[in-house]
Amino acid sequence: MTTKIVTKRYSVNIDKQIADTAELVIRKIGLKPNDVISMMLTQIADKGKLPVAFSVDDYDHLKDEIIAASRKIPAQKVETSKEIADFFAD
């Protein structure tokens, strides 16, 4: 007889910048956000306390913050030679 595992779906709202930066760190470790959430909830259930988080070195964390911050910089699409020249003339 096989036991069927019943799963539960979570839906959460998280600040996009925080989520994007956290996802960069999670992917560097080689995991997916779903893996981390599942691991965290398992540890909370098993130990009755919040788990210690994985971490990356300061260089990687700072680099990830720069990448996340760069997403806030306004972008301008340039396609033609004139648009490119005008862009660099500013």
N, C-alpha and C positions, 0 to 999 in steps of 0.2 A: 504494500500500500504506500503510495506516495503522498506526501503532505504538500498541499498547495499553500504557497506564501501569499498572504493578502497584503497588498501595498496601500499606502496612503499618499495622496498627492498634496503637496504644499504649494501655495501661491503667495508670494510675498512681493511687496513694493520696496525697492531699495534705490537710493540716490544713484543715478546712472554713472556719475563720475566715480563714486566709491565702488560700484559693481564692476565697472570696466577695469579699474586699477587692481582690484582684488582678483579678477579673472586672469589678468596678466601674470600675477604671482602664482596662482593656482596652476596655470598651464605650464609655467617654468618648472614646477615640481613634478609635472607629468600627469596631473589629474584633471578632472572636469568639475565644474561647480557642484553638480549632482553628487559626485563621489565625496566631496568634502562635507556637504550637508549630511549625507548618510553616515559618514564616519563620525561627525560631531554628535549627531543624535544617538548613535550607538554607544559612544563613550559616555554621554550624559546618562543614558538609561543604565548602563553597566556600573558606572562609578558614582552616580548621584552628584556629580559636579561637572562644571564646564571644563572641557579639555584644553590642554596647552596647544597653541597653534603652531603649525609649520612656519618656517621663515626662510627668507632668502637673504643674502648679504646686503649691506647698506648700499653698495654700488647699484645692484640690480633694482632695489627698491626705489632709489632716487631716479634711475633711468625710467622706471615704470611711471613715476609721478610726472616726469617731463613729457612722456608720451601722452599721458592722460590730459595734461595741461594743454598740449599742442592741439588737442581736438577742439579747444575753445577758440582758437585763432581763426578769424574769418578767412574764408577761402574765396578766391576769384578764379573762375574758369576762363582760360585763354586758349583760343584755338587757331586763330589766323596769325600770320606774321605781323600784321599791324597791331593786333591785340597784345602780342608778346612784346613788341617794341614799346607800345604805350605803357604796358605794365612795368617794364624796367626803367622807363623814363620818369616815373613818379618818384 
